[in-house]
């Protein structure tokens, strides 16, 4: 799968996107854990609230659909998907 980063999330990742094999990362919850491990605590600060829930300040889209319209952090991921992570303040 391709994971694209925008706005402040791209600044933390320092790359516009990464490619990941979905066989090891089957849902959004595991993807966010992977990104935290890959990019460190600064990424964790962007992705998570202090209580460990997904930050209210980011949007996560899977093939153009919000995880809020799908199964939230349990949304199943496949290799042919594109995941977009962006700040809610990104855009205009």
ABEGO torsion letter per residue (X at the ends): XBBBBBEAAAAAAGBABBBBBAAABABAAAAAAAAAAAAEAAAAAAABBAAGBBBAABBBBBGGBBAAABAEAABBBBAABBBBBBBAABEX
